[in-house]
Amino acid sequence: MRRPHLCPDCKEPINASNRAQLIARPAVTGIHPAHCRSTREQGKSRNRAGAPCGAPLGQHTPGRHRPGPALLILQRKITNRLGANCPEQEAHQYFTELILLAGLVMISWPRIRPASTTKSLAAAIDRHLAIIEDTDGRTYHSSKAPVDARACAAILQVTDRILATEDLREALVPLAPEENRTLTGITPSRHVVWDHAFRKHRSACSERFQLAADTVVHSFRRDRRWGGYRLPTAGIRYRPEHIPAILPQALADRHLQAFTDTTPKMLRRSASVFLVRRARGGNLNEAAQFLGISAPGKAIGYGNKLTQYLRAHGKLHDFELALDAITDELREGPLIDYRQRREALNSWALEPAIWQRVVAQLPILPGHWTSISDDRKRPAVSVYIWIRVTEGEPEFAPCPPHIAHDPELRAVWSRQRHNVCHWLRETDRRSGLPYYKALKPLLDTHAEQLAKEIDYA
């Protein structure tokens, strides 16, 4: 009985080479991919040692294991891609993606075993991977071709079907989610090897594949071959300065409602930090420092607790999709340079003359005038305006320079900024508060004018 993985001419496995891949590149091997690539030296072979056999593989009758209709369709598809009628760039991208993605299929198997794969083909993949686990103690070479032709065909079929899906990003999610590397027992070195291969051949892939692999497979590009600082995610159409220090409530209401077990404020902060890291690269602490919500050299928990929660509840992909939706909405609207606004107001406080003009427009009610019009409220009111202009939080508002070095005045300012901002926000939900109801629109108008002055400066 003839073995389908052996060359009918040299009687060796058709891809018996240390560098064999699922699909051979003619420019590298010097032979057509449909010819035998075995480089094993034969005692009486007409080929010199190390040269590929080169015998055509399509001229012999198959043995007992005949390919089904689906495999024959795939074979014709691959053959057509190798023909002169297929554009070179299209063929190059397809085969590069096929090889890369086949590596993830083997890494994640059997987690991604498709329902459409026949039992015999799935069993061939199982046997191939079991042999590698038992015999190959070296670093895992995910693109190394199986010796068994059925295992090779099965992997190519699974991979091709994934590539052909309409939503490639959704299809890639089960292949290498973040928890695969830490919680499922899959050897991290396998992902390291695949990440290196993806970085090396990324530019040869289509933009569709690049964006899907960059964001879903969590293969973050770095500035050195092994490790180094994380580079910005490709395809991001905003800059880090366009992200406010805390995600606006309206965006959170539209896109983060599914994450109810996380503190809303921390969720909004973390979302901004993750968005900045996408555009800026680096780590989460550096992104938080960029937003002004963390001191340099201070390790913080932004993202760590959220990531733990997302992993535990299987919501990592949902959070990535939510960030995608927020990104799309940011791109559709006007982009605001929030860093420029923060820098412009870093040592700013509402001028006393302007504060008095604002106070003069408030209604006079017995018993309340002094408490609201006192100049000691002015620094706290300045914080509210700062929040409106920068989309920040009271906790991270800069302290006015004239009280920064006075512990007593700083303590009063810290307490009053929270109280004043709270009552101003409450005017939309509570009755009463006449002075704050009258004060809020005046401050909002001034904040809007101030923002325009900074943006067009």
Buried (B, 14 or more C-beta within 10 A) or exposed (E): EEBBBBBBBBBBBBBBBEBBBBBBEEEEBEBEBBBBBBBBEBEEBEBEEEBBBBBBBEEEEEEEBEBEEBBEEBBEEBEEBBEEEBEEEEBBBBBBBBBBBBBBBBBBBEBBBEEEBEEEBBBBBBBBBEBBEEEEEEEBBBBBBBBBBBBBBBBBBBBBBBBEEEEBBEBBBBBBBBBBBEEEEBEEEBBBBBBEBBBEBBEBBBEEBBBBBBBBBBBBBBEEEEEEEBBBBEEBEBBBBBBBBBBEEEBBEEBBEEBEEBEEEBBBBBBBBBBBBBBBBBBBBBBBBBBBBBEEEEEBBBBEEBBEBBBEEEBBBBBBBBBBBBBEEBEEEEEBBBBBBBBBBEEBBBEEEEBEEBBEEBEEEEEBBEEBBEEEBBBBBBBBBBBBBBBBBBBBBBBBEEBEEEEEBBEBBBEBBEEBBEBBBBBEEEEEBBBBBBBBEBBBEBBEEBBEEBBEE
